[in-house]
Amino acid sequence: MKKNYLRILFSIVLIAALSACGTNNNDNANQDSQNNHNNQDNRDNTNQNNDNISSLSTDQSSDNYPHTQPIQTQEAKYKFQEIPNGQAPSPNTGTNNLEKQEQPQNQPAKQQQSNQNYSLSNFESDVVTLTNKERAQAGVPELQIDQSLSQVAREKSNDMQRKGYFSHTSPTYGSPFDMMRDFGITYKAAGENIAQGQTTPADVVNAWMNSEGHRENILNPNFTHIGVGYDPDGQHWTQMFIQK
């Protein structure tokens, strides 16, 4: 009888101990789950205040990048349809804005003629200097200024100001990679960073460097040349990168 009583007492103590361990494990698991959720929220919140900067890049060359055609949709947004190589765009029957989209096809010669008289503004030159400083600190070769590419970058900034949009996709010229190619720029790979609202070159480069996608473009070791364009009226900034 005494042995049975001791066995029952031991069982009760053992069950109580196991229950306490289970509670602690559940608490720890809940805490770990909460920590993981908080960490995920922190990752999701990265650059949530940087809606005024954006980056884009491609590993396709100017010969292989698919031709695209802008088509106007609701709320001034644009979708793109791929045009097979060698096939001319369909005749334009839309608005004046859409008619102007054919103009870049005739512009490269004009751009090439004016290259000798083209020079970067002080702000644009400072962006190049600060960009190469970041690359030097990362052990990446500096980028060479491409005057033709800088003209395209400035036209992109001017276009954003004139047309009142902020996007890599221009209603006038299409994607930046279309725009480069249509202005006579050839590349093996290319990228673009854009920004709006920063008041100094240091501000805009700092904003780009604090964003993963933009930083990758700035520090990409494959890029060899850079073009920078700035529109002071709307404070639109454009960086274009290419690998020659």
C-alpha positions as CSV (number, residue, x, y, z in Angstrom):
1,M,0.0,0.0,0.0
2,K,2.8,2.4,0.9
3,K,4.6,1.5,-2.4
4,N,1.5,2.3,-4.4
5,Y,1.1,5.6,-2.6
6,L,4.7,6.5,-3.4
7,R,4.3,5.6,-7.1
8,I,1.2,7.8,-7.4
9,L,2.9,10.7,-5.7
10,F,6.0,10.3,-8.0
11,S,3.7,10.3,-11.1
12,I,2.0,13.5,-10.0
13,V,5.3,15.2,-9.5
14,L,6.6,14.0,-12.9
15,I,3.5,15.2,-14.7
16,A,3.7,18.6,-13.1
17,A,7.4,19.0,-14.1
18,L,6.6,18.0,-17.7
19,S,3.8,20.5,-17.9
20,A,6.0,23.3,-16.7
21,C,8.6,22.5,-19.3
22,G,5.9,22.5,-22.0
23,T,4.7,25.9,-20.9
24,N,8.3,27.3,-21.1
25,N,8.8,25.8,-24.5
26,N,5.6,27.3,-25.8
27,D,6.5,30.7,-24.4
28,N,9.9,30.5,-26.0
29,A,8.4,29.4,-29.3
30,N,5.9,32.3,-29.2
31,Q,8.7,34.7,-28.4
32,D,10.8,33.4,-31.3
33,S,7.8,33.6,-33.6
34,Q,7.2,37.2,-32.6
35,N,10.9,38.1,-33.1
36,N,10.9,36.6,-36.5
37,H,7.7,38.5,-37.4
38,N,9.3,41.7,-36.2
39,N,12.5,41.0,-38.2
40,Q,10.4,40.4,-41.3
41,D,8.5,43.7,-40.7
42,N,11.9,45.5,-40.4
43,R,12.9,44.1,-43.8
44,D,9.6,45.0,-45.4
45,N,9.9,48.6,-44.0
46,T,13.3,49.1,-45.6
47,N,13.2,52.2,-47.9
48,Q,9.5,52.6,-47.4
49,N,10.1,56.3,-47.2
50,N,12.1,56.4,-50.4
51,D,9.2,56.5,-52.9
52,N,11.0,59.3,-54.7
53,I,13.9,57.0,-55.9
54,S,13.8,54.0,-58.2
55,S,16.3,51.7,-60.0
56,L,16.2,49.4,-63.0
57,S,18.8,47.3,-64.9
58,T,19.2,44.7,-67.6
59,D,21.8,42.2,-68.6
60,Q,20.6,42.1,-72.2
61,S,22.6,44.0,-74.8
62,S,21.3,46.8,-76.9
63,D,21.1,44.4,-79.8
64,N,19.1,41.8,-77.9
65,Y,16.9,44.0,-75.7
66,P,13.3,43.5,-77.0
67,H,11.7,46.5,-78.7
68,T,8.7,47.8,-76.8
69,Q,5.8,50.0,-77.8
70,P,4.0,52.2,-75.2
71,I,0.3,52.0,-75.2
72,Q,-1.8,54.4,-73.1
73,T,-4.1,53.0,-70.5
74,Q,-6.2,54.5,-67.7
75,E,-4.7,57.1,-65.3
76,A,-1.8,57.9,-67.5
77,K,-0.1,54.5,-66.8
78,Y,1.5,52.6,-69.7
79,K,1.9,49.0,-70.5
80,F,4.3,47.6,-73.1
81,Q,4.0,45.0,-75.8
82,E,7.0,43.3,-77.3
83,I,7.6,44.0,-81.0
84,P,9.4,41.2,-82.9
85,N,12.8,42.1,-84.2
86,G,12.7,43.5,-87.7
87,Q,9.0,44.4,-87.5
88,A,8.0,48.0,-87.6
89,P,5.6,49.4,-85.0
90,S,2.0,49.6,-86.1
91,P,0.8,53.0,-87.4
92,N,-0.1,55.4,-84.6
93,T,-3.7,56.5,-84.4
94,G,-3.7,57.7,-80.8
95,T,-3.1,61.0,-79.0
96,N,-0.4,63.5,-79.7
97,N,1.6,62.0,-76.9
98,L,1.7,58.7,-78.6
99,E,2.6,60.3,-81.9
100,K,5.7,61.8,-80.4
101,Q,6.9,58.3,-79.4
102,E,8.1,57.7,-82.9
103,Q,10.4,60.7,-82.8
104,P,13.4,59.1,-81.0
105,Q,13.9,56.9,-84.1
106,N,15.1,60.1,-86.0
107,Q,17.1,61.7,-83.1
108,P,20.4,59.8,-82.8
109,A,22.1,61.8,-85.6
110,K,21.1,65.1,-84.0
111,Q,22.4,64.0,-80.7
112,Q,25.7,62.9,-82.2
113,Q,26.2,66.2,-84.0
114,S,25.8,68.2,-80.7
115,N,28.1,66.0,-78.5
116,Q,31.1,68.2,-79.0
117,N,29.3,71.2,-77.5
118,Y,27.8,69.2,-74.7
119,S,29.0,69.5,-71.1
120,L,27.7,68.4,-67.7
121,S,26.4,70.9,-65.2
122,N,28.1,71.3,-61.9
123,F,25.4,69.2,-60.2
124,E,25.7,66.5,-62.8
125,S,29.5,66.4,-62.5
126,D,29.3,66.2,-58.7
127,V,27.0,63.2,-59.0
128,V,29.6,61.5,-61.1
129,T,32.4,62.4,-58.6
130,L,30.4,61.1,-55.6
131,T,29.4,58.0,-57.5
132,N,33.1,57.2,-58.3
133,K,34.0,57.9,-54.7
134,E,31.6,55.2,-53.5
135,R,33.0,52.8,-56.1
136,A,36.6,53.5,-55.0
137,Q,35.7,52.8,-51.4
138,A,34.2,49.5,-52.5
139,G,37.2,48.6,-54.6
140,V,35.4,48.9,-57.9
141,P,36.9,50.7,-61.0
142,E,35.6,54.2,-61.6
143,L,33.1,54.9,-64.3
144,Q,34.0,57.0,-67.3
145,I,31.7,59.9,-68.3
146,D,29.9,59.2,-71.6
147,Q,28.7,62.6,-73.0
148,S,26.1,61.0,-75.3
149,L,24.7,58.9,-72.4
150,S,24.6,62.1,-70.3
151,Q,22.5,63.8,-72.9
152,V,20.0,60.9,-72.8
153,A,20.0,61.0,-69.0
154,R,19.3,64.8,-69.0
155,E,16.5,64.3,-71.6
156,K,15.0,61.7,-69.4
157,S,15.0,64.1,-66.4
158,N,13.5,66.8,-68.6
159,D,10.9,64.5,-69.9
160,M,9.8,63.5,-66.4
161,Q,9.4,67.2,-65.6
162,R,7.6,68.1,-68.8
163,K,5.2,65.1,-68.7
164,G,4.7,65.1,-65.0
165,Y,5.6,61.5,-64.3
166,F,8.1,59.6,-62.2
167,S,8.9,56.2,-63.7
168,H,11.6,54.3,-65.6
169,T,9.0,54.0,-68.4
170,S,8.6,57.2,-70.3
171,P,5.4,57.9,-72.2
172,T,7.6,59.5,-74.8
173,Y,10.6,57.2,-75.2
174,G,9.6,53.9,-73.5
175,S,12.0,52.0,-71.2
176,P,15.4,53.5,-70.5
177,F,17.0,50.7,-72.5
178,D,14.8,51.5,-75.5
179,M,15.6,55.2,-75.1
180,M,19.4,54.6,-74.9
181,R,19.3,52.5,-78.0
182,D,17.1,54.8,-80.0
183,F,19.5,57.7,-79.2
184,G,22.3,55.7,-80.6
185,I,23.8,54.2,-77.4
186,T,25.1,50.6,-77.7
187,Y,25.6,48.5,-74.5
188,K,26.3,45.0,-73.3
189,A,24.4,45.7,-70.1
190,A,22.7,48.8,-68.7
191,G,21.0,50.3,-65.6
192,E,19.2,53.4,-64.5
193,N,18.7,55.2,-61.2
194,I,16.1,58.0,-60.9
195,A,15.2,60.3,-58.1
196,Q,13.1,63.4,-57.5
197,G,13.1,66.1,-54.9
198,Q,16.7,65.9,-53.5
199,T,18.3,69.4,-53.5
200,T,22.0,68.5,-53.8
201,P,24.1,65.9,-55.4
202,A,25.2,64.6,-52.0
203,D,21.6,64.1,-51.0
204,V,20.6,62.2,-54.1
205,V,23.7,59.9,-54.0
206,N,23.2,59.3,-50.3
207,A,19.6,58.3,-51.0
208,W,20.6,55.9,-53.7
209,M,23.3,54.4,-51.6
210,N,20.9,53.7,-48.8
211,S,18.7,51.7,-51.2
212,E,19.7,48.2,-52.2
213,G,18.8,48.3,-55.9
214,H,20.3,51.7,-56.5
215,R,23.5,50.8,-54.6
216,E,23.8,47.7,-56.8
217,N,23.7,49.8,-59.9
218,I,26.2,52.3,-58.5
219,L,28.7,49.6,-57.4
220,N,28.1,47.2,-60.3
221,P,31.7,46.2,-61.4
222,N,30.5,45.4,-64.9
223,F,29.4,48.9,-65.7
224,T,32.1,51.0,-67.4
225,H,30.4,54.3,-68.3
226,I,27.9,56.7,-66.7
227,G,25.6,59.5,-67.8
228,V,23.9,61.9,-65.4
229,G,21.0,64.2,-66.1
230,Y,19.4,66.8,-63.8
231,D,16.4,69.0,-64.3
232,P,16.4,71.8,-61.7
233,D,12.8,72.9,-62.3
234,G,11.4,69.6,-61.0
235,Q,14.6,68.4,-59.2
236,H,14.5,65.2,-61.3
237,W,17.7,63.2,-61.3
238,T,18.7,60.4,-63.7
239,Q,21.8,58.2,-63.6
240,M,22.3,55.9,-66.6
241,F,25.0,53.1,-66.5
242,I,26.2,51.0,-69.4
243,Q,28.8,48.3,-70.0
244,K,30.6,48.9,-73.3
